[in-house]
Amino acid sequence: MTKTVADVMTRDLLTVTPETLLPEAIQLLANNRISGLPVVTANGELKGILSEADLMWQVTGAPLPAYIMLLDSVIYLENPARYNEEVHKALGQTVAEVMGHDKVTTTLPTASLKEAAQVMHHKKVTRLPVVDDQGALVGILTQGDIVRALAESYQDVATDMAG
C-alpha cells in the first residue's frame, strides 16, 4: 500500500503568528530543536515559514550594497531595495519582519509520499506544510519524516524476509 503524506506527517505542530516577538520564536526553535516554524494567522491560515536561515541576519547584519561614485553620483551595482530588505530583517523584532516572504510550497494530506518527496527535492525545501482543502494548516512533512518512513519500510521488508 502506498503511503500518503497524512500517514507520516507531524500533526502536533508548534506555530507562531506574524505578530510573535522574535525572542519568543527563537526560544521555540532552540528549545524544541527544530529548524523552522509555520507562521499562521489567528484563524489558522498559513502565512509562511520562519526558518533558521531567516534568523541569520540577526547575527550577521546586512552588508552594505556595492556601489561606485562617478561625478558626485552614487551608482549601485546591485538593487538597493534588497539592502533595505536585509536591514529590515537584521533589525526586525517580530516574526513578520524577519520571515521569508516567498510563496510557501505546500502539499495536501492525500498526496502520496513519493509525490511530496519529489516536490521537496525539486523545490529544494526541507519541509512542506500540509494544508487541507480550505488552506488551513493541518501538519508538516519534513525530510526527517520521510527518512523515518523509509526506515520503517526497510524494517518491514527485513521482518517479512526473516519470518
Secondary structure, 3 states (H helix, E strand, C coil): CCCEHHHHCECCCCCECCCCEHHHHHHHHHHHCCCEEEEECCCCEEEEEEEHHHHHHHHHCCCCCCEEEECCEEEECCCHHHHHHHHHHHHCCEHHHHCCCCCCCCECCCCEHHHHHHHHHHHCCCEEEEECCCCEEEEEEEHHHHHHHHHHHHHHHHHHHHC
